[in-house]
Amino acid sequence: HFGIFLRDNTYIGNIGIHQISKLNKKCEIGYWLGKKFRGKGYMTEAVKLILEFIFKKLKLHRIEVTIHPKNFSSQKLIERVGGKYEGYMREGVNLKGKFVDAKIYGILERDIKN
């Protein structure tokens, strides 16, 4: 996990790498940003940085992102950086003890948009 901080060291969220598969050279990413900091480009910048880290430093081939179907902001963010919608999992994620649906997005290095 990596913290996301403003230049004045104010903590505003985090981003993390999960489920790393050395065999398949892939991982998942997840992120969270405080409500008052959303819509200002901070998470877009953080996602671009973590994508670069994953592809250039970790040398992985694929990144997956699981997003709640009603989290339109997150879906737009991943599409904006180059993520491709790949499918829908019915009750595929255990969220606080309850199984919920999720959309799956995939990102390959060649998909990244500047």
Secondary structure in CASP SS format (residue, H / E / C, confidence):
PFRMAT SS
TARGET T0000
AUTHOR 0000-0000-0000
METHOD secondary structure of the structure
MODEL  1
H C 1.00
F E 1.00
G E 1.00
I E 1.00
F E 1.00
L C 1.00
R C 1.00
D C 1.00
N C 1.00
T C 1.00
Y E 1.00
I E 1.00
G E 1.00
N E 1.00
I E 1.00
G E 1.00
I E 1.00
H E 1.00
Q E 1.00
I E 1.00
S E 1.00
K C 1.00
L C 1.00
N C 1.00
K C 1.00
K E 1.00
C E 1.00
E E 1.00
I E 1.00
G E 1.00
Y E 1.00
W E 1.00
L E 1.00
G C 1.00
K H 1.00
K H 1.00
F H 1.00
R C 1.00
G C 1.00
K C 1.00
G C 1.00
Y H 1.00
M H 1.00
T H 1.00
E H 1.00
A H 1.00
V H 1.00
K H 1.00
L H 1.00
I H 1.00
L H 1.00
E H 1.00
F H 1.00
I H 1.00
F H 1.00
K H 1.00
K H 1.00
L C 1.00
K C 1.00
L C 1.00
H C 1.00
R E 1.00
I E 1.00
E E 1.00
V E 1.00
T E 1.00
I E 1.00
H C 1.00
P C 1.00
K C 1.00
N C 1.00
F H 1.00
S H 1.00
S H 1.00
Q H 1.00
K H 1.00
L H 1.00
I H 1.00
E H 1.00
R H 1.00
V C 1.00
G C 1.00
G C 1.00
K E 1.00
Y E 1.00
E E 1.00
G E 1.00
Y E 1.00
M E 1.00
R E 1.00
E E 1.00
G E 1.00
V E 1.00
N E 1.00
L E 1.00
K C 1.00
G C 1.00
K E 1.00
F E 1.00
V E 1.00
D E 1.00
A E 1.00
K E 1.00
I E 1.00
Y E 1.00
G E 1.00
I E 1.00
L E 1.00
E H 1.00
R H 1.00
D H 1.00
I C 1.00
K C 1.00
N C 1.00
END
